[in-house]
Amino acid sequence: MTANIMGRTICALGDAASMPVQSFVKHFGAEFEYHIENKSASCRRKCSARAVKST
């Protein structure tokens, strides 16, 4: 979704607003996936292992 916003808006706020979201997904994507799949935010050990594998 953020790729559709970056560089396609007249207002610079569109670009600025999408940058943190891209960074969160890049660095914490495993945590987001775990929370969505398990309806729980306790993901420390499992997500850290997945994040290391994906980078």
Summary of the structure (lengths in Angstrom):
residues: 55
radius of gyration: 14.0
end to end distance: 21.4
largest distance: 41.9
contacts: 122
relative contact order: 0.13
helix: 76%
strand: 0%
